[in-house]
Amino acid sequence: MSTAHIIVTLLAAAMTAFSATSVFLRSKWVVEPMADYGVPMTWLPWLGTAKAAGTLGLLVGLFVPVIGVAAAISLILYFAGAVITVVRARWYTHIPFPLIYAAPVVGALALGLAA
């Protein structure tokens, strides 16, 4: 395991944890766009839990690599679903937002697999 892998994984976990916390706290800047995209508000606890589980999986993955790989793949699929949701809602200017959160997860996965 390289120093770069540890740093990128910690960054990915921190960003994903922030995103999960924002959903759990129903931050206005998160909830309003999701409503505009057509995401039911009843899904918010499940979406936040998925992100929180991914965060935990990334951190555990530093010690049990297979867990980290599974968590990273799951988060990448989650954020791909977020991009699809944004595109289906035709809010094209919002496409970068889930990609910003996905980028360090992709990096953590790539660095983890390279080790």
C-alpha positions as CSV (number, residue, x, y, z in Angstrom):
1,M,0.0,0.0,0.0
2,S,1.5,3.3,-1.0
3,T,1.3,6.7,0.6
4,A,-0.6,8.0,-2.4
5,H,-3.2,5.2,-1.9
6,I,-3.7,6.1,1.7
7,I,-4.0,9.8,1.1
8,V,-6.4,9.5,-1.8
9,T,-8.5,6.9,0.1
10,L,-8.7,9.2,3.1
11,L,-9.7,12.1,0.9
12,A,-12.4,10.0,-0.8
13,A,-13.7,8.8,2.5
14,A,-13.8,12.4,3.9
15,M,-15.6,13.7,0.9
16,T,-18.1,10.8,0.9
17,A,-18.7,11.2,4.6
18,F,-19.3,14.9,4.1
19,S,-21.8,14.1,1.4
20,A,-23.6,11.5,3.6
21,T,-23.8,14.0,6.5
22,S,-25.2,16.6,4.2
23,V,-28.0,14.2,3.2
24,F,-28.7,13.1,6.8
25,L,-28.9,16.8,7.9
26,R,-31.0,17.6,4.9
27,S,-28.9,20.5,3.9
28,K,-30.8,22.9,1.7
29,W,-28.1,22.9,-1.0
30,V,-28.5,19.1,-1.3
31,V,-32.2,18.6,-0.7
32,E,-33.5,21.2,-3.1
33,P,-31.7,20.0,-6.2
34,M,-32.6,16.4,-5.4
35,A,-36.2,17.4,-5.3
36,D,-35.8,19.2,-8.6
37,Y,-34.3,16.0,-10.1
38,G,-37.4,14.1,-8.9
39,V,-35.7,12.1,-6.1
40,P,-38.4,11.2,-3.5
41,M,-37.5,12.7,-0.1
42,T,-38.3,9.2,1.4
43,W,-35.1,8.0,-0.3
44,L,-32.8,10.4,1.5
45,P,-32.1,8.2,4.6
46,W,-31.3,5.3,2.2
47,L,-29.0,7.4,0.0
48,G,-27.2,8.8,3.1
49,T,-26.8,5.3,4.5
50,A,-25.3,4.0,1.2
51,K,-22.8,6.8,1.2
52,A,-22.0,6.3,4.9
53,A,-21.5,2.5,4.3
54,G,-19.2,3.3,1.4
55,T,-17.2,5.7,3.6
56,L,-16.8,3.0,6.2
57,G,-15.9,0.4,3.5
58,L,-13.2,2.7,2.1
59,L,-11.6,3.1,5.5
60,V,-11.8,-0.6,6.4
61,G,-10.4,-1.3,2.9
62,L,-7.1,0.2,4.1
63,F,-6.7,-2.9,6.2
64,V,-8.9,-5.4,4.3
65,P,-8.3,-4.6,0.6
66,V,-11.2,-6.6,-0.8
67,I,-13.7,-4.5,1.3
68,G,-12.1,-1.3,0.0
69,V,-12.5,-2.6,-3.6
70,A,-16.1,-3.5,-3.0
71,A,-16.9,-0.2,-1.3
72,A,-15.2,1.8,-4.1
73,I,-17.1,0.0,-6.8
74,S,-20.3,0.5,-5.0
75,L,-19.7,4.2,-4.6
76,I,-18.7,4.5,-8.2
77,L,-22.0,2.9,-9.2
78,Y,-23.8,5.2,-6.7
79,F,-22.3,8.3,-8.2
80,A,-22.9,7.0,-11.8
81,G,-26.6,6.7,-10.7
82,A,-26.4,10.3,-9.5
83,V,-25.1,11.4,-12.9
84,I,-27.9,9.5,-14.7
85,T,-30.5,11.1,-12.4
86,V,-29.1,14.6,-13.1
87,V,-29.1,13.9,-16.9
88,R,-32.6,12.4,-16.9
89,A,-33.8,15.6,-15.1
90,R,-32.0,17.7,-17.8
91,W,-29.9,19.7,-15.3
92,Y,-26.8,19.3,-17.4
93,T,-24.9,22.1,-15.5
94,H,-25.2,19.9,-12.4
95,I,-23.4,16.9,-13.9
96,P,-20.0,17.9,-12.4
97,F,-21.2,17.7,-8.8
98,P,-21.5,13.9,-8.5
99,L,-18.3,13.5,-10.6
100,I,-16.4,15.7,-8.1
101,Y,-17.3,13.2,-5.4
102,A,-16.6,10.2,-7.6
103,A,-13.2,11.2,-8.8
104,P,-11.2,10.5,-5.5
105,V,-13.1,7.2,-5.2
106,V,-12.0,6.2,-8.7
107,G,-8.5,7.2,-7.8
108,A,-8.6,5.2,-4.5
109,L,-9.8,2.2,-6.4
110,A,-7.1,2.5,-9.1
111,L,-4.3,3.0,-6.6
112,G,-5.7,0.1,-4.5
113,L,-5.7,-2.3,-7.4
114,A,-2.2,-1.1,-8.5
115,A,-0.7,-2.1,-5.2
